[in-house]
Amino acid sequence: MAAEPFPILVGLTGKRALDGKDEVVAEALTAVFQAMDTAFPHSPKVLVTGLAEGADTVATRVALGRAGWRAIGLLPYSRHAYRASFSTDAARYAFDALLADPQLHCHELPPLRPDGADRTGSHGPEYEQLGLWLAEHATILVGVLPAAEGEGRLGGSARVIANRCRGEPDAAGEAILARSTAIAPAPLTLFRSCRPIACPAAAWLGQRPGGQAVRSRPDYPPPHGSPCGRD
């Protein structure tokens, strides 16, 4: 009996504001996803994003329109509070539509342990936890962001890419790991040979040699999370 093909976990991090270039980004991501299907035609693909408006939403729509692809929405905090953070009603309706798709699993990352700091109104640490999860678990990591963007903002996409390619988080990331129950509080066990490859519309792709770090099957959501309701 032939062995079941091992799935490829595709993590994506990207900008919320695409400045009207949604179609350009969709075309670039279609080309990137097609390259994966061409290189690994027998492996199912599972896209994991935070389901934020912008690049996450565009990528999830593209993935769900492809044969052999499924998607996971891994939310950085509670679904209802997250939905409320979207900038427009259209973005919220798009979020609801994705949650209703049977090919998409939705999970919420568990809350970080408190550290005593007052961050009222700020979810930077929660976004950083999500980024660290993607950097650690994705077999292939795709980023949609300006090529010259710096990595200073906690939870920003540039930090996700930088942590992946360094193979370990910086001091700010380590502080989040120490508060996380979703990720082991130890340096990320990444291959240090990750190298960004320039793609159209600033979609970057970094792949681990051999794809040894896939930890989820396409029919199972990520561990250590809470399922999102679909009411």
KEKE-3310 file (N, C-alpha, C; in steps of 0.2 Angstrom, whole numbers, plus 5000, padded with zeros to 4 digits):
npx = (5004:5003:5012:5004:5004:5014:5008:5011:5014:5010:5014:5008:5012:5008:5004:4990:4985:4984:4984:4975:4980:4975:4972:4984:4992:4985:4987:5001:5003:4995:5004:5015:5009:5006:5019:5023:5013:5018:5031:5028:5018:5010:5008:4997:4992:4992:4987:4991:4986:4983:4971:4968:4962:4967:4982:4981:4968:4967:4976:4970:4958:4963:4970:4959:4953:4960:4963:4967:4971:4969:4964:4969:4964:4972:4969:4975:4970:4954:4940:4929:4933:4944:4938:4931:4942:4944:4945:4934:4917:4915:4927:4925:4914:4920:4928:4919:4913:4924:4926:4914:4917:4918:4931:4940:4948:4946:4955:4959:4973:4980:4978:4991:5002:5000:5011:5011:5012:5004:4995:4984:4972:4982:4988:5000:5009:5001:5000:5014:5016:5008:5016:5028:5024:5020:5033:5040:5033:5029:5032:5035:5037:5028:5029:5021:5024:5032:5048:5058:5054:5057:5060:5055:5043:5033:5026:5025:5025:5038:5046:5042:5047:5061:5064:5062:5072:5083:5083:5080:5072:5073:5077:5065:5056:5059:5055:5041:5039:5042:5030:5021:5009:5007:5019:5034:5045:5058:5073:5069:5068:5074:5079:5094:5098:5088:5083:5077:5067:5065:5049:5036:5027:5032:5030:5037:5046:5051:5059:5061:5074:5070:5058:5055:5048:5034:5019:5006:4992:4981:4968:4967:4966:4978:4988:4985:4976:4960:4944:4936:4920:4906:4895)
npy = (4994:5011:5025:5038:5054:5067:5082:5099:5112:5128:5144:5161:5178:5195:5211:5222:5233:5235:5244:5245:5236:5223:5213:5212:5207:5195:5189:5187:5178:5167:5163:5159:5149:5140:5137:5129:5118:5113:5109:5100:5090:5079:5081:5087:5104:5115:5130:5142:5156:5172:5176:5190:5206:5211:5205:5192:5188:5189:5179:5167:5166:5163:5151:5143:5141:5132:5116:5103:5110:5117:5127:5135:5146:5154:5163:5177:5182:5182:5178:5187:5199:5201:5202:5214:5222:5225:5236:5240:5237:5229:5221:5214:5207:5199:5191:5184:5176:5168:5161:5153:5144:5127:5121:5127:5128:5135:5142:5148:5156:5152:5163:5174:5172:5184:5198:5209:5221:5236:5236:5241:5241:5237:5224:5219:5210:5198:5197:5195:5182:5174:5176:5170:5157:5154:5155:5145:5133:5132:5124:5130:5147:5162:5179:5194:5210:5227:5227:5234:5235:5238:5228:5232:5234:5226:5210:5212:5209:5209:5205:5192:5186:5189:5182:5169:5167:5170:5159:5159:5168:5186:5196:5202:5193:5182:5185:5185:5171:5166:5169:5161:5148:5141:5139:5131:5137:5140:5142:5144:5129:5130:5128:5135:5138:5145:5155:5170:5172:5182:5187:5191:5207:5209:5197:5185:5170:5157:5142:5127:5116:5099:5099:5095:5100:5100:5099:5097:5089:5090:5088:5091:5103:5116:5112:5116:5126:5135:5130:5141:5148:5146:5154)
npz = (5000:4995:5003:5012:5005:5012:5020:5015:5024:5023:5027:5029:5030:5030:5024:5030:5023:5007:4997:4986:4978:4977:4967:4960:4970:4972:4959:4960:4971:4966:4956:4964:4972:4962:4958:4969:4968:4956:4959:4969:4966:4971:4985:4997:5001:5014:5019:5031:5039:5048:5045:5043:5037:5020:5014:5020:5018:5004:5000:5006:5000:4987:4989:4993:4981:4974:4968:4979:4990:5007:5020:5035:5048:5059:5073:5082:5093:5102:5092:5090:5096:5087:5075:5076:5075:5062:5048:5040:5036:5024:5025:5037:5033:5023:5031:5038:5028:5024:5036:5035:5026:5022:5019:5027:5042:5058:5072:5088:5095:5111:5125:5130:5144:5158:5160:5168:5162:5156:5142:5136:5123:5114:5103:5100:5106:5105:5091:5088:5094:5085:5074:5077:5079:5066:5060:5066:5063:5049:5034:5022:5020:5016:5012:5011:5008:5009:5001:5007:5020:5038:5053:5065:5072:5084:5081:5067:5050:5044:5054:5056:5045:5047:5059:5055:5045:5052:5061:5074:5087:5092:5107:5110:5105:5112:5124:5122:5119:5132:5138:5131:5129:5117:5110:5112:5125:5120:5109:5092:5082:5069:5052:5047:5034:5027:5014:5007:4992:4979:4973:4962:4965:4978:4985:4995:4997:5007:5010:5019:5018:5013:5020:5033:5044:5045:5055:5055:5049:5034:5037:5051:5063:5070:5084:5102:5102:5102:5095:5083:5084:5073:5072)
capx = (5000:5007:5011:5000:5008:5014:5006:5015:5011:5012:5013:5008:5012:5007:5001:4983:4984:4987:4983:4971:4983:4973:4972:4991:4994:4982:4991:5008:5002:4993:5010:5019:5006:5007:5026:5023:5010:5022:5036:5026:5011:5006:5007:4992:4995:4988:4989:4990:4986:4979:4964:4968:4961:4972:4986:4979:4961:4968:4979:4966:4954:4967:4971:4953:4951:4964:4962:4972:4973:4965:4966:4968:4964:4975:4968:4980:4966:4947:4937:4924:4937:4948:4933:4930:4948:4944:4944:4928:4911:4917:4932:4922:4910:4924:4931:4913:4913:4930:4924:4909:4919:4920:4938:4944:4948:4948:4957:4962:4979:4978:4981:4998:5002:5001:5017:5010:5012:4998:4995:4977:4971:4987:4988:5007:5012:4997:5003:5021:5015:5006:5021:5033:5021:5021:5040:5042:5029:5028:5037:5036:5034:5027:5028:5018:5026:5037:5054:5063:5051:5061:5057:5055:5036:5031:5021:5025:5027:5045:5049:5041:5052:5068:5064:5062:5078:5089:5083:5079:5069:5077:5076:5058:5053:5060:5050:5034:5040:5041:5023:5016:5008:5006:5025:5039:5049:5065:5074:5065:5072:5074:5085:5097:5099:5082:5085:5071:5068:5061:5044:5032:5023:5035:5029:5043:5045:5057:5058:5066:5076:5068:5052:5055:5045:5027:5017:4999:4989:4976:4962:4967:4969:4984:4987:4986:4971:4953:4941:4932:4913:4904:4888)
capy = (5000:5017:5029:5044:5060:5071:5088:5104:5118:5135:5149:5167:5184:5200:5218:5223:5238:5233:5250:5244:5231:5216:5209:5211:5202:5188:5186:5185:5172:5162:5160:5156:5143:5136:5134:5124:5113:5110:5106:5095:5088:5074:5083:5092:5110:5118:5137:5145:5163:5175:5178:5197:5209:5212:5199:5185:5187:5187:5172:5162:5165:5160:5144:5139:5140:5128:5109:5100:5115:5118:5133:5136:5153:5154:5169:5179:5182:5180:5179:5193:5205:5201:5204:5221:5226:5226:5243:5241:5232:5224:5217:5210:5202:5194:5187:5179:5172:5163:5156:5149:5139:5121:5119:5131:5127:5141:5141:5154:5154:5153:5170:5174:5173:5191:5200:5215:5228:5239:5237:5242:5243:5235:5217:5218:5203:5192:5196:5192:5175:5171:5176:5165:5151:5153:5155:5139:5127:5132:5121:5136:5154:5167:5186:5200:5216:5230:5224:5238:5236:5236:5223:5235:5233:5219:5207:5214:5204:5209:5202:5185:5184:5189:5177:5163:5167:5170:5153:5160:5175:5191:5197:5203:5187:5177:5187:5182:5164:5164:5169:5157:5141:5138:5137:5129:5142:5138:5145:5140:5124:5131:5127:5142:5139:5148:5161:5173:5172:5188:5185:5197:5211:5208:5191:5182:5163:5154:5135:5123:5110:5093:5100:5091:5103:5100:5096:5096:5086:5095:5087:5092:5110:5116:5110:5121:5132:5134:5131:5147:5146:5148:5157)
capz = (5000:4995:5009:5011:5004:5018:5018:5015:5028:5020:5032:5026:5034:5025:5026:5030:5018:5000:4993:4980:4974:4979:4961:4959:4975:4970:4954:4962:4975:4962:4953:4970:4974:4956:4958:4974:4965:4951:4962:4974:4963:4975:4992:4999:5004:5019:5020:5037:5040:5054:5042:5044:5031:5016:5011:5023:5015:4997:5000:5008:4994:4981:4991:4993:4974:4971:4970:4984:4995:5012:5024:5043:5051:5066:5075:5087:5100:5101:5086:5090:5096:5081:5069:5078:5074:5055:5047:5036:5036:5019:5028:5042:5029:5020:5036:5040:5022:5025:5042:5033:5020:5025:5018:5031:5050:5062:5079:5091:5099:5118:5128:5133:5151:5159:5162:5172:5158:5154:5135:5134:5116:5109:5103:5097:5108:5102:5084:5088:5095:5079:5069:5080:5077:5058:5058:5068:5060:5042:5029:5017:5023:5011:5015:5006:5012:5005:5001:5012:5027:5044:5057:5072:5075:5087:5078:5060:5045:5043:5060:5055:5040:5050:5064:5051:5042:5058:5064:5081:5089:5096:5114:5111:5103:5117:5130:5120:5120:5139:5140:5127:5130:5111:5107:5117:5127:5118:5103:5087:5079:5061:5047:5046:5027:5024:5010:5004:4985:4977:4969:4960:4970:4985:4989:4997:4998:5010:5011:5023:5014:5015:5022:5039:5050:5045:5061:5055:5043:5032:5040:5058:5064:5074:5091:5107:5101:5103:5089:5082:5083:5066:5073)
cpx = (5004:5006:5007:5005:5008:5012:5011:5011:5014:5010:5013:5008:5012:5004:4993:4981:4987:4986:4980:4975:4981:4974:4980:4994:4992:4986:4998:5007:4999:5000:5015:5016:5006:5014:5026:5019:5014:5028:5034:5019:5007:5005:5002:4995:4989:4990:4986:4991:4983:4973:4963:4965:4967:4975:4983:4973:4962:4971:4975:4961:4957:4968:4965:4950:4955:4963:4968:4974:4967:4968:4965:4969:4966:4974:4973:4976:4958:4944:4933:4928:4941:4944:4932:4936:4948:4942:4937:4923:4913:4922:4929:4917:4914:4927:4925:4913:4918:4928:4919:4911:4921:4927:4942:4943:4950:4949:4960:4968:4977:4981:4988:4997:5004:5008:5017:5010:5005:4998:4988:4976:4977:4987:4995:5009:5008:4999:5010:5020:5013:5012:5027:5030:5022:5029:5043:5039:5029:5033:5039:5033:5034:5026:5026:5019:5031:5044:5059:5060:5056:5057:5056:5048:5035:5025:5020:5027:5035:5049:5048:5046:5059:5069:5065:5069:5084:5089:5081:5076:5074:5075:5068:5054:5053:5056:5043:5034:5039:5034:5018:5015:5007:5013:5030:5043:5056:5067:5071:5070:5072:5080:5088:5099:5093:5085:5079:5073:5063:5056:5040:5028:5026:5032:5035:5042:5052:5055:5063:5068:5073:5061:5051:5051:5037:5024:5009:4997:4983:4970:4962:4970:4975:4983:4987:4981:4964:4949:4937:4925:4911:4896:4887)
cpy = (5006:5021:5035:5050:5064:5078:5093:5110:5124:5140:5156:5173:5190:5206:5218:5228:5236:5239:5249:5239:5224:5211:5207:5206:5195:5185:5183:5178:5166:5159:5157:5149:5138:5133:5128:5117:5109:5106:5100:5093:5084:5076:5088:5098:5113:5125:5139:5152:5166:5177:5186:5200:5210:5206:5192:5183:5185:5180:5167:5161:5161:5153:5140:5138:5135:5121:5107:5104:5116:5124:5132:5143:5152:5161:5171:5180:5181:5182:5186:5199:5206:5204:5212:5225:5228:5233:5245:5235:5226:5219:5212:5205:5197:5189:5182:5174:5166:5158:5151:5143:5133:5118:5123:5129:5133:5140:5148:5152:5156:5160:5169:5175:5181:5192:5206:5221:5230:5240:5238:5245:5240:5227:5215:5211:5197:5191:5193:5184:5171:5171:5171:5158:5149:5152:5148:5133:5127:5128:5126:5142:5159:5174:5190:5206:5220:5228:5228:5239:5234:5231:5226:5234:5226:5216:5208:5209:5203:5205:5194:5182:5184:5183:5170:5162:5167:5163:5153:5167:5180:5191:5198:5197:5182:5179:5185:5175:5162:5165:5165:5150:5137:5136:5136:5135:5141:5141:5141:5136:5125:5129:5134:5143:5143:5154:5164:5173:5177:5185:5192:5200:5210:5202:5187:5175:5161:5147:5132:5117:5103:5093:5095:5094:5103:5096:5095:5093:5090:5094:5088:5099:5110:5114:5116:5127:5130:5135:5137:5144:5149:5150:5163)
cpz = (5000:5001:5007:5010:5010:5016:5019:5019:5026:5024:5028:5030:5029:5028:5025:5024:5012:4995:4986:4976:4975:4973:4959:4964:4974:4965:4956:4966:4971:4958:4958:4971:4968:4956:4963:4971:4960:4954:4966:4972:4968:4982:4993:5002:5009:5021:5027:5038:5046:5051:5043:5037:5027:5013:5014:5019:5008:4996:5001:5003:4988:4983:4991:4986:4971:4973:4974:4989:5000:5016:5031:5044:5058:5069:5081:5094:5098:5095:5085:5091:5090:5075:5070:5076:5066:5053:5043:5037:5030:5021:5033:5038:5025:5025:5038:5034:5023:5030:5040:5028:5024:5024:5023:5039:5053:5069:5081:5095:5106:5120:5131:5141:5153:5162:5167:5169:5156:5146:5132:5127:5111:5109:5099:5099:5106:5094:5083:5090:5089:5074:5071:5078:5070:5057:5060:5065:5053:5038:5024:5020:5017:5015:5010:5010:5007:5006:5006:5019:5033:5048:5064:5075:5077:5083:5070:5056:5044:5048:5059:5050:5043:5055:5060:5048:5046:5061:5072:5082:5092:5103:5115:5109:5109:5123:5128:5121:5127:5141:5136:5129:5123:5108:5113:5118:5126:5111:5097:5083:5072:5058:5046:5038:5023:5020:5006:4996:4983:4972:4967:4965:4977:4989:4989:4999:5001:5012:5014:5018:5017:5018:5029:5045:5050:5051:5061:5048:5041:5035:5048:5059:5069:5081:5096:5105:5102:5097:5089:5081:5076:5067:5069)
residu = (MET:ALA:ALA:GLU:PRO:PHE:PRO:ILE:LEU:VAL:GLY:LEU:THR:GLY:LYS:ARG:ALA:LEU:ASP:GLY:LYS:ASP:GLU:VAL:VAL:ALA:GLU:ALA:LEU:THR:ALA:VAL:PHE:GLN:ALA:MET:ASP:THR:ALA:PHE:PRO:HIS:SER:PRO:LYS:VAL:LEU:VAL:THR:GLY:LEU:ALA:GLU:GLY:ALA:ASP:THR:VAL:ALA:THR:ARG:VAL:ALA:LEU:GLY:ARG:ALA:GLY:TRP:ARG:ALA:ILE:GLY:LEU:LEU:PRO:TYR:SER:ARG:HIS:ALA:TYR:ARG:ALA:SER:PHE:SER:THR:ASP:ALA:ALA:ARG:TYR:ALA:PHE:ASP:ALA:LEU:LEU:ALA:ASP:PRO:GLN:LEU:HIS:CYS:HIS:GLU:LEU:PRO:PRO:LEU:ARG:PRO:ASP:GLY:ALA:ASP:ARG:THR:GLY:SER:HIS:GLY:PRO:GLU:TYR:GLU:GLN:LEU:GLY:LEU:TRP:LEU:ALA:GLU:HIS:ALA:THR:ILE:LEU:VAL:GLY:VAL:LEU:PRO:ALA:ALA:GLU:GLY:GLU:GLY:ARG:LEU:GLY:GLY:SER:ALA:ARG:VAL:ILE:ALA:ASN:ARG:CYS:ARG:GLY:GLU:PRO:ASP:ALA:ALA:GLY:GLU:ALA:ILE:LEU:ALA:ARG:SER:THR:ALA:ILE:ALA:PRO:ALA:PRO:LEU:THR:LEU:PHE:ARG:SER:CYS:ARG:PRO:ILE:ALA:CYS:PRO:ALA:ALA:ALA:TRP:LEU:GLY:GLN:ARG:PRO:GLY:GLY:GLN:ALA:VAL:ARG:SER:ARG:PRO:ASP:TYR:PRO:PRO:PRO:HIS:GLY:SER:PRO:CYS:GLY:ARG:ASP)
# end
